Amino acid sequence: MVKTRSLSSNSADVLIYLFLGIVMISTLYPLWYTVAVSFSDSSAAAGGLVKWRPVHFNLAAYHEIMSDRKFFKAFLISIERVVLGTSISFVITLLMAYPLSKENAIFPGRNIIMWFLVAMMLFNSGLIPWYMTIKSYGMLDSIWALVLPYAVPVFNIILVINYFRGLPKELDEAGMVDGAGAWYLLLKIYLPLAVPVMATVTLFSIVFHWNAFFDGLILMNKPAHYPLQSYVQQLVININTAELTTDQLQSLSQLSNKTLNAAKIVVTMVPVLIIYPFLQRYFVHGITLGSVKE
């Protein structure tokens, strides 16, 4: 028996698809416009002639960025930051979320730690105390200044705690009957089941460390130690023409801040665009499963 949909249902579907289409276009157009500007001539970009495709196709902005050896050094520093920061956050998130997901009777003091974490998430000490703390530990101008202050991602820990709480409690009982200890339960039973949420928080951490630029500006004393985002920001703002060669000056004459900024955005988002499709499928399952309670 084939059910006939009512006119109101069909109208609702049309409105939903129309709304989603508008949202999709409003999301994708700025991205496409940025790509078009980055490949356009500086005069066309500055004159507002670029609408949806490159005008007078030009690779000067990319040549200016990619021909600089300092760019690749900053790129490697960002890669190092992402690998170290994400690895440390992954381990700490897992080791904190598993015991905090247990009942207070099993892990006494759990509520106190949870209140402390929530207070950390809601309140912060401010920029100056934060800077002075990092300086007192002697981490300025090192990669650890960009990694260790973000080693405990409270929001990610809460997500994983809720995910673990959504798993059947019988897993612990069955494992203990077979003689499994806490480490075995965590690494052999809970971690394989937590792949969706761990993949999700890992992507959060990757995106955060890759896009961060402000901390690099204030924690690194030497521009040679800047991560990629901080270096590109300085490349756009502080162009010292006295140190440029004739070829570089000629290249700069074909650039404008608009095209260079657009190229910067495109280059810096490429790694995230490559990683995102592999982890995106875990998003909905990883975030929402923890909200289901027995």
matplotlib code that plots the C-alpha trace (Angstrom):
import matplotlib.pyplot as plt

x = [0.0, 1.4, 0.8, -0.1, 1.7, -0.4, 0.1, 1.3, 4.0, 5.2, 5.2, 7.2, 9.8, 10.2, 10.7, 13.2, 15.2, 15.0, 16.3, 19.1, 20.0, 20.3, 22.4, 24.7, 25.2, 25.8, 28.4, 30.2, 30.1, 32.6, 34.9, 34.7, 35.0, 38.2, 39.7, 38.7, 40.3, 43.5, 43.9, 43.0, 45.0, 45.6, 43.9, 40.8, 40.6, 41.2, 38.6, 35.9, 35.6, 35.9, 32.5, 32.5, 35.5, 39.1, 39.7, 43.0, 44.2, 47.4, 49.5, 51.6, 50.1, 50.9, 54.4, 55.1, 54.1, 55.6, 58.9, 59.8, 61.9, 60.6, 57.2, 58.2, 59.9, 56.8, 54.8, 56.9, 56.5, 52.8, 52.9, 55.1, 52.6, 49.6, 51.3, 52.5, 49.4, 46.9, 48.8, 49.1, 45.5, 44.4, 46.2, 45.1, 41.5, 41.3, 43.0, 40.8, 37.5, 37.5, 37.8, 35.6, 32.8, 32.5, 30.1, 31.2, 31.1, 33.7, 35.9, 35.7, 36.5, 35.1, 32.6, 35.3, 37.5, 34.4, 33.6, 37.3, 37.2, 34.0, 35.4, 38.5, 36.2, 34.1, 36.7, 40.3, 43.1, 43.4, 46.1, 48.8, 48.8, 48.7, 51.7, 53.6, 52.9, 54.3, 57.3, 58.0, 58.1, 60.8, 58.7, 58.8, 60.2, 59.7, 57.2, 56.1, 54.6, 52.2, 51.3, 51.3, 48.9, 46.2, 47.0, 43.8, 40.9, 38.0, 35.2, 36.6, 36.9, 33.3, 32.2, 34.2, 32.9, 29.3, 30.1, 31.6, 28.5, 26.3, 28.1, 26.5, 27.8, 27.8, 31.0, 32.9, 31.2, 31.9, 35.6, 36.2, 34.7, 37.3, 40.0, 40.5, 42.1, 41.4, 44.1, 42.8, 39.2, 40.2, 42.6, 41.0, 37.3, 36.4, 38.9, 37.8, 34.2, 35.1, 36.6, 33.8, 34.1, 37.9, 38.1, 35.8, 37.8, 41.0, 39.7, 38.7, 42.3, 43.9, 41.8, 42.4, 46.2, 46.4, 44.4, 45.8, 48.0, 47.7, 49.7, 52.5, 52.8, 53.1, 54.9, 57.6, 60.4, 61.9, 59.9, 61.8, 59.9, 56.5, 53.9, 52.4, 49.4, 51.5, 54.1, 51.5, 49.8, 53.2, 53.9, 50.8, 51.1, 54.8, 56.3, 59.8, 60.6, 64.2, 65.0, 63.4, 65.2, 64.3, 62.3, 60.5, 59.6, 58.4, 56.3, 54.9, 53.9, 51.4, 50.0, 47.5, 46.7, 43.4, 44.9, 47.6, 45.1, 42.9, 45.9, 46.9, 43.4, 43.4, 46.9, 46.3, 42.9, 44.2, 45.5, 42.2, 40.2, 42.3, 41.8, 38.2, 36.5, 38.2, 36.9, 33.6, 31.7, 32.3, 30.9, 27.2, 27.6, 30.6, 28.8, 25.2, 25.7, 26.8, 23.6, 21.5, 21.0, 19.5]
y = [0.0, 3.3, 6.2, 9.5, 12.4, 15.4, 18.8, 20.3, 17.6, 18.2, 22.0, 21.5, 19.4, 22.1, 24.8, 22.6, 21.9, 25.6, 26.6, 24.1, 25.2, 28.8, 27.8, 25.7, 28.5, 31.1, 28.8, 27.8, 31.1, 32.9, 30.0, 30.0, 33.8, 33.6, 31.1, 33.3, 36.4, 34.5, 33.6, 37.1, 40.1, 42.6, 45.5, 43.4, 42.2, 45.7, 47.1, 44.6, 43.0, 39.5, 38.0, 34.2, 33.4, 34.6, 37.8, 37.9, 34.6, 35.2, 33.0, 35.9, 35.6, 31.9, 32.4, 35.1, 32.7, 29.5, 30.9, 31.9, 29.3, 30.8, 29.7, 26.0, 26.4, 27.9, 25.1, 22.4, 24.2, 24.1, 20.4, 19.8, 21.7, 19.8, 16.4, 17.1, 19.0, 16.5, 13.5, 15.0, 16.1, 12.6, 10.8, 13.2, 13.3, 9.5, 9.0, 11.7, 10.8, 7.1, 7.4, 10.5, 8.6, 6.2, 6.6, 8.6, 5.3, 3.8, 6.9, 9.1, 12.7, 12.6, 15.4, 17.7, 17.2, 17.7, 21.0, 22.1, 21.3, 23.2, 26.2, 26.0, 26.0, 29.0, 31.2, 32.0, 34.0, 36.6, 37.2, 38.7, 36.0, 33.4, 34.9, 35.3, 31.7, 30.4, 32.7, 31.5, 27.9, 28.9, 27.8, 31.1, 30.8, 27.0, 24.6, 23.6, 27.1, 26.4, 22.9, 22.4, 25.3, 23.5, 20.0, 19.6, 20.3, 20.4, 20.5, 17.5, 15.6, 16.3, 15.0, 11.7, 11.4, 11.5, 9.0, 6.5, 6.9, 5.9, 2.6, -0.4, -0.8, -4.6, -4.2, -3.5, -6.5, -8.9, -7.8, -8.1, -11.5, -12.5, -11.0, -7.8, -4.8, -1.1, -0.6, -3.7, -2.4, 1.0, 0.0, -3.2, -2.6, 1.1, 2.6, 0.6, 1.4, 5.1, 5.5, 7.9, 10.3, 10.2, 10.9, 13.8, 15.4, 14.7, 16.7, 19.5, 19.5, 19.5, 22.4, 24.4, 24.0, 24.5, 27.7, 29.3, 32.3, 34.9, 32.8, 32.4, 36.2, 36.8, 33.6, 33.4, 36.0, 35.2, 35.3, 32.2, 30.3, 31.4, 28.7, 29.0, 31.1, 33.6, 33.8, 34.4, 37.1, 38.9, 38.3, 40.3, 43.1, 43.7, 43.7, 45.1, 46.2, 47.1, 43.4, 42.3, 41.4, 42.9, 39.8, 39.9, 43.6, 42.9, 40.1, 42.3, 44.9, 42.3, 41.7, 43.5, 42.7, 41.3, 38.7, 37.9, 37.5, 35.3, 33.1, 32.9, 31.6, 29.1, 27.7, 27.4, 25.6, 23.0, 20.5, 20.7, 20.1, 17.0, 15.6, 16.5, 14.0, 11.1, 12.1, 13.8, 10.5, 10.1, 13.5, 12.9, 9.4, 10.6, 13.7, 12.6, 9.0, 10.5, 12.3, 9.1, 7.9, 4.7]
z = [0.0, -1.1, 1.2, -0.5, 1.1, 1.9, 0.4, 3.7, 4.0, 0.5, 1.1, 4.3, 2.4, -0.2, 2.4, 4.2, 1.0, 0.1, 3.5, 3.4, -0.1, 1.0, 4.0, 1.7, -0.8, 1.9, 3.4, 0.2, -1.6, 0.8, 0.5, -3.3, -3.5, -1.4, -3.8, -6.8, -5.3, -4.5, -8.2, -9.5, -10.5, -7.7, -9.5, -10.2, -6.6, -5.2, -7.6, -6.5, -10.0, -8.7, -8.1, -8.6, -10.8, -11.0, -13.1, -15.0, -13.5, -11.5, -9.2, -7.8, -4.3, -4.1, -5.5, -2.9, -0.1, -1.4, -2.6, 1.0, 2.9, 6.1, 5.1, 5.0, 8.4, 9.8, 8.2, 9.9, 13.2, 12.8, 11.9, 15.0, 17.1, 15.8, 16.3, 19.8, 20.9, 19.6, 20.9, 24.4, 24.5, 23.2, 26.0, 28.8, 27.6, 27.6, 30.9, 32.6, 31.0, 31.8, 35.7, 35.8, 34.0, 36.9, 39.8, 42.9, 44.9, 42.6, 42.3, 45.5, 44.8, 41.3, 41.9, 43.2, 40.1, 37.9, 39.6, 39.2, 35.5, 35.0, 36.8, 34.5, 31.5, 32.7, 34.2, 33.2, 34.7, 31.9, 29.4, 31.6, 34.4, 31.7, 30.0, 33.3, 34.2, 30.9, 31.3, 34.9, 33.6, 31.1, 28.1, 26.1, 22.6, 22.6, 21.1, 24.5, 25.1, 22.2, 23.3, 27.1, 28.0, 26.0, 27.2, 29.2, 26.8, 29.3, 26.7, 25.0, 28.3, 29.1, 25.7, 26.2, 29.8, 28.6, 25.8, 28.3, 30.5, 27.6, 27.3, 29.1, 32.7, 32.2, 30.2, 33.5, 35.2, 32.4, 32.1, 35.9, 35.9, 33.3, 35.4, 33.5, 35.3, 34.8, 32.1, 30.1, 30.3, 29.1, 26.3, 25.1, 25.6, 26.1, 23.7, 20.6, 21.4, 21.8, 18.3, 17.1, 20.0, 20.1, 16.4, 16.9, 19.7, 17.8, 14.9, 17.3, 18.7, 15.2, 14.0, 17.1, 17.0, 13.2, 13.3, 16.4, 15.7, 18.5, 21.1, 18.6, 18.3, 22.0, 23.2, 20.5, 20.8, 17.4, 14.1, 13.0, 15.7, 14.6, 13.6, 10.2, 11.1, 13.0, 10.3, 7.5, 9.6, 9.9, 6.2, 5.3, 7.8, 8.1, 4.6, 4.9, 1.3, 2.3, 2.7, -0.6, -3.8, -7.2, -8.2, -4.9, -5.3, -8.8, -7.4, -4.7, -7.4, -8.7, -5.2, -3.0, 0.6, -0.6, -2.9, -0.4, 2.4, 0.3, -0.7, 3.0, 3.9, 1.1, 1.9, 5.6, 5.3, 2.9, 5.6, 7.5, 4.3, 3.6, 7.1, 7.6, 5.2, 7.0, 10.4, 9.5, 9.5, 13.2, 14.1, 14.7, 16.3, 18.4, 19.9, 20.2, 21.6, 24.9, 25.3, 25.4, 29.0, 30.2]

ax = plt.figure().add_subplot(projection="3d")
ax.plot(x, y, z, "-o")
ax.set_aspect("equal")
plt.show()
